[in-house]
């Protein structure tokens, strides 16, 4: 009886694994203008699923897509993507190795890199506000660190 139960369990596990492989199809590498290392073929998640895909991890490698709502006005050294909740997710670029064009706002992008749950210092938040050409009064109002989701991209592809 024990042998039958073991065989049934192994058969069930094998069936589940094969089902997952059949459903989880890898998407081809996205096409468009590429920056950094580009985006390799793989599962592209919409940006709003980033946090749930991370689970309890503070960092996770993944590929995501989303619409750009803001880009650093100094030289394109960061951008933010829109989420359905109205919050934006800040995107930085690995090793400061590449920058985004200023006209990328409103365009859909694919990113390959590391999703992060982090706390941003007051100093860094003020730096971001200055990069975005916020007024001195707006910058001065930043007095507390902020917990946020962020993404460090090693590659970006502008999809439209």
N, C-alpha and C positions, 0 to 999 in steps of 0.2 A: 504494500500500500504506500509506503514511504517513497519507493522508487517511482511510482506513478505520479505522486504529488510533485516530486522533483522535476520529472519530465514535463509535466503540465506547466509548472512555474517557468522552466527554461523556455518552453515553447511560447508562452505568453510574453516573456521578456523579448525574445527574438522577434515576434510579431510586432510588438510595440516599436522596437528599434527600426524595423523595416518600414513601418508606417510613417514614422517621423522622417526618415530619409526620403521617402517618396514625396512627402508634403513640403519639406524644407528645400526649396529649389533656390540655388544661388542665382542672383541676378547678374547680368553681364556688367562690365565696367561702364559707368555712365559716360556719355559723350558730351563734349562741350569744351569751352576754354578752360584749360587746366592750370593750376598753380601749385607750387611745392611738388610733392610726390604724386599728385593726382589722387584718384580714388580707384582702388582695385575692385575687381568683381567681388560680390558678396552681398549679404543681406542688408539692404538699406532700410532703416527705420525712420518713420516720420519723427521729427524732433519732439513731439509731445509724448512719445513712448520711451524717450531716453531714460527718464528717471525710473520707470517701472522695470525696464530692461536691466538697470544697474542692480536692482534688489537692494541688499544691505551693504554692498561694496561702496567704498569711497571713490574708487576709480574703476573704469572698465573700458577696454578697447571696443570700438564699434564704428559703424558707418551710419550717418543720419542725413536726412534732407530737411530743408525748411526754406522759408522766405526771409530774405535780408530786410531788416527794418532800419538799420543804422550802420554807418561805417565811420571809422576814425577820420575826421576831417583834416588832420595834419598830413598823414601819409598812408592811410589804409592799413594801419598796424593792428586793428581789431575790427570786429563787426558784431552785430547782435541779430539773432533770429527770433521771429515772432512765434508765440505759443497761443493756443486757444484761450488760455486763462488770462491773457493780457500781459503777463510777465514776459520779459525777453531773456534769452540765454546768450551770454557773452562768449564769443569765439575769439581765441587768440591763436597765434601761429607758432608751431614748434621752433624753438631756437631763434625766433624772430627772423626766420629764413626767407619769408616772402611777405608781400603786402597785397591787398585787394584794391582794385580800381575804385575810384570814388563814385562811379555811376552804377554800382552793383545793387543799390537800394531798390527793393521791389522785385528783384529777380530771385528765382529758386536756385539753390545750390545743393550740392552733395558734399559731405565732409567725411574724411577718414582720419581717425585719431583717438583721443582719450577723453571720455566723459568724466566729469569730476563733480563731487559735492564738496564745496569749500566755503570758507569764510574770508571775505574780502576786507582788508584793513581800511580804516578811514583815509589814510594817506593815498592808497591805491584808488579808492572811490573818487577822491578829489582829483587825482590825476586823470582818470577817465572822464570826469565832468569837464575838466579844462580842455582835454582833447576834443570833446564834443562841442566846444565853444559855448559852454554854459556861463551865465553871468557870475560875477564875483559873489553876489548875494546867494545864488543857488549853490555855489561851491561851499560857501561858509555854512550853509544849513546842514551839510553832511557832517554829523558828529558821532555816528555809531557804525561799527562794522556791520556787514550784511552777509547773511548766509544765502548762498545761491548755487544753482547749477551752472556749470561752465563746460566749455569744450576746448581742448587744445588740438587743433588740426595739424596734421602733417601733410595733408593735401586737400585741395578744394577744386571742384569742377562747377563752373557756372552752367546751369542746365538750360536757361532760356535767355 
